[in-house]
Amino acid sequence: MDITLIEGSVSSDEDDRKIRAVRARTRILVSLGDCAVTGNVPAMRNSIPVPELLDWVYKGNGLLQEQVPADRLPSLLPRVRPIHEVVNVDVFVPGCPPSADTIFTVISELLAGRVPDVAACLALGFS
């Protein structure tokens, strides 16, 4: 691929495997949105050990679940990471979510062979 837009953070072994495969197959990788750029809301779990988190989610929240599911769940990493902590990122586009104008400008600039000035988009009010 010439250009790949990635949103979301790396929170599981499956996410890690996928982002590495994407990076190996793309020329320009764009980290799109605050979760991809900083980890944002998903990273709020970083202070909670994974076993405690799973116990609370599946057993301790008042639902009738008696156990943490053993299948169908990807293995969570100990820490949620933004994309650039796992693979090289070429363009960062912050925002939760980034505005349509910002996304349009970034993609247009990349397709024209230019490096987008994301800071200028944000300064123009394209957040």
C-alpha positions in Angstrom: 0.0 0.0 0.0 1.2 3.5 -0.6 -0.8 5.2 2.3 -2.4 3.5 5.3 -4.5 5.3 7.9 -4.5 3.6 11.3 -6.8 4.5 14.1 -6.9 3.1 17.6 -4.1 2.0 20.0 -2.2 -1.2 20.5 -3.8 -3.0 23.4 -3.6 -6.7 22.5 -1.2 -9.2 21.0 -3.5 -9.3 18.0 -3.2 -5.4 17.6 0.6 -5.7 17.9 0.7 -8.4 15.2 -1.6 -6.5 12.8 0.2 -3.1 13.1 3.6 -4.8 12.4 2.1 -6.5 9.3 0.6 -3.2 8.1 3.8 -1.3 8.6 5.8 -4.0 6.6 3.4 -3.5 3.7 2.9 0.3 3.5 5.0 3.1 2.3 3.4 5.9 4.4 1.7 5.1 7.7 -0.6 7.7 9.2 -1.5 7.6 12.9 -5.1 8.9 12.8 -6.8 10.2 16.0 -5.8 10.6 19.6 -6.0 6.9 20.4 -3.4 6.1 17.7 -1.3 9.2 18.5 -1.2 9.1 22.3 -3.1 6.0 23.5 -5.8 8.3 24.8 -8.9 6.7 26.6 -7.8 3.1 26.1 -4.5 3.9 27.9 -6.4 4.8 31.0 -6.2 1.1 31.9 -2.4 1.2 32.1 -2.4 1.6 35.8 -4.4 -1.5 36.4 -2.8 -5.0 36.0 -4.5 -7.0 33.3 -5.8 -9.8 35.6 -7.4 -7.3 38.0 -8.9 -5.5 35.0 -10.4 -8.6 33.6 -11.7 -9.7 36.9 -13.5 -6.4 37.4 -14.9 -6.3 33.9 -16.2 -9.8 33.9 -16.8 -10.6 37.6 -16.9 -7.5 39.7 -19.3 -5.2 38.0 -22.6 -6.7 39.1 -23.2 -8.8 36.0 -23.9 -12.5 36.4 -20.7 -13.5 34.6 -18.9 -16.1 36.8 -15.6 -16.2 35.0 -13.3 -14.4 32.5 -13.9 -15.9 29.1 -11.0 -18.2 28.1 -11.6 -18.0 24.4 -12.7 -15.4 21.9 -10.7 -12.7 23.7 -7.3 -11.5 22.4 -4.6 -11.5 25.0 -4.3 -8.0 26.4 -0.9 -6.5 26.6 0.2 -5.2 30.1 0.2 -1.7 28.7 -1.8 0.1 26.0 0.6 1.8 23.5 0.2 4.4 20.8 1.1 3.2 17.4 4.5 5.0 17.2 5.7 3.0 20.2 5.4 -0.2 18.2 6.3 0.8 14.6 7.6 3.8 12.8 4.9 6.4 12.0 5.3 8.9 9.1 2.4 11.3 9.8 0.5 12.1 13.1 -3.0 13.4 12.9 -4.4 14.2 16.4 -8.0 14.8 17.2 -10.9 12.9 18.8 -11.8 12.5 16.1 -9.8 14.6 13.6 -12.0 16.8 11.6 -13.1 15.9 8.1 -11.2 19.0 6.8 -8.0 17.8 8.5 -8.3 14.3 7.2 -9.1 15.6 3.7 -6.1 18.0 3.7 -3.7 15.3 5.0 -4.8 12.8 2.4 -4.8 15.4 -0.4 -1.3 16.5 0.5 0.0 12.9 0.7 -1.6 12.0 -2.7 0.1 15.1 -4.2 3.5 13.8 -2.9 3.8 16.4 -0.2 4.3 16.1 3.5 1.1 17.5 5.1 1.5 20.4 7.6 -0.9 19.0 10.3 0.0 21.9 12.6 -1.3 24.4 10.0 -4.6 22.5 9.7 -5.0 22.6 13.5 -4.1 26.3 13.5 -6.8 27.0 10.9 -9.4 25.4 13.2 -9.5 22.0 11.6 -9.4 20.0 14.8 
